[in-house]
């Protein structure tokens, strides 16, 4: 897993996904509501003709909504050749994390939704959690 990652903030925690899974980063604008969508689906955006579902990671993880939404971004990812958007509080930076700093199976330290975390790494005084995009985006990961 040692590679370059896009890091972002969500509810005070720091998360990351591999940079090779990031297509684009957008401002939180022009999100269209979808009737009867799961609660964690914020809506869809039109990205160069592709309809991209946007997953609200705060809702997905059971984290309260932020007071300040000015820095919210949509991280457009690609999984299985399909684009998906992840609504996050703030995109931080690109980080290089060597394999030896990564602790696999760190989900137990995560709390309510450990199945969404595949690893963690210590960065300074904090932890960075590695998202398991397949589980975050799957219908099976939906809360009952």
C-alpha positions in Angstrom: 0.0 0.0 0.0 3.0 2.4 0.1 2.1 5.0 -2.3 0.7 8.6 -2.7 -2.7 9.4 -1.2 -5.2 12.2 -1.3 -6.0 13.1 2.3 -9.2 14.8 3.5 -10.9 15.8 6.7 -14.2 14.4 7.9 -15.6 15.3 11.3 -12.2 16.1 12.7 -10.7 12.8 11.5 -8.2 12.5 8.7 -8.8 10.0 5.9 -7.2 9.1 2.6 -7.6 7.2 -0.6 -5.0 6.3 -3.3 -4.4 9.2 -5.7 -4.8 6.8 -8.6 -8.5 6.4 -7.6 -9.2 10.1 -7.7 -10.5 11.5 -10.9 -11.2 15.1 -9.8 -12.0 17.3 -6.8 -15.1 19.6 -7.1 -16.7 22.3 -5.0 -19.9 21.2 -3.3 -22.1 22.9 -5.9 -24.9 21.8 -8.3 -25.7 18.6 -6.5 -29.2 17.5 -7.6 -31.4 15.7 -5.1 -32.6 12.1 -6.0 -36.1 11.2 -4.8 -36.1 8.1 -2.5 -32.3 7.7 -2.6 -30.7 6.2 0.5 -30.0 8.8 3.2 -26.2 8.7 2.6 -26.7 9.7 -1.1 -26.5 13.5 -1.2 -27.6 13.5 -4.9 -25.9 13.5 -8.2 -23.7 15.8 -10.2 -23.1 16.1 -14.0 -19.4 15.7 -14.7 -18.7 16.1 -18.4 -21.9 14.2 -19.3 -21.5 11.5 -16.7 -24.1 11.3 -13.9 -22.1 10.9 -10.7 -23.8 9.8 -7.5 -22.5 11.7 -4.5 -22.1 9.8 -1.2 -22.2 12.0 2.0 -19.5 10.4 4.1 -20.7 12.2 7.2 -24.1 10.5 6.8 -22.5 7.2 5.9 -20.3 7.2 9.0 -23.0 8.6 11.3 -21.1 11.9 12.0 -23.0 15.1 12.7 -23.3 17.7 9.9 -20.6 20.5 10.0 -21.5 24.0 10.9 -19.2 25.5 8.3 -19.7 24.1 4.8 -17.5 26.5 2.9 -14.6 24.0 2.6 -16.7 21.0 1.6 -15.5 19.2 -1.5 -16.6 16.3 -3.6 -13.8 13.9 -4.3 -14.7 12.1 -7.5 -13.4 8.6 -7.5 -13.4 5.7 -9.9 -14.4 2.2 -8.8 -15.0 -0.5 -11.3 -14.8 2.0 -14.1 -17.7 4.0 -12.7 -17.4 7.5 -11.2 -18.6 8.2 -7.6 -18.4 11.4 -5.6 -17.4 11.5 -1.9 -18.7 14.5 0.0 -16.0 15.5 2.5 -15.4 18.4 4.9 -12.1 19.6 3.4 -9.4 18.2 1.1 -6.0 18.6 2.7 -3.0 17.4 0.7 -1.2 14.7 -1.2 0.8 12.5 1.2 3.3 9.7 0.6 2.9 7.0 3.1 5.5 4.1 3.2 4.2 0.5 3.6 6.0 0.1 6.9 4.0 3.0 8.5 0.6 1.3 7.5 -1.2 -0.9 10.0 -3.7 -3.2 8.2 -7.0 -4.2 9.8 -7.1 -1.0 11.9 -10.9 -0.9 11.7 -11.4 -1.9 15.3 -9.9 1.4 16.4 -12.4 3.3 14.2 -15.7 3.0 16.1 -19.2 2.7 14.7 -18.4 1.7 11.1 -15.1 -0.3 11.2 -15.9 -2.1 8.0 -15.3 1.1 6.1 -11.6 1.3 7.2 -9.0 -1.1 5.7 -5.8 0.4 7.4 -4.4 3.3 9.4 -1.1 5.1 9.6 0.4 7.4 12.3 1.2 10.8 10.9 2.7 13.1 13.5 0.4 13.2 16.5 -2.6 11.8 14.6 -3.9 8.8 12.7 -4.8 8.7 9.0 -7.5 6.2 8.1 -7.5 4.4 4.7 -11.0 4.1 3.3 -12.2 0.8 1.8 -14.0 2.4 -1.1 -15.8 -0.8 -2.2 -17.5 -1.1 1.2 -18.2 2.6 1.5 -19.9 2.7 -1.9 -21.8 -0.7 -1.6 -25.4 -1.0 -0.8 -24.5 -3.9 1.5 -22.7 -1.4 3.7 -25.9 0.6 4.3 -27.1 1.0 7.8 -30.3 -0.9 8.7 
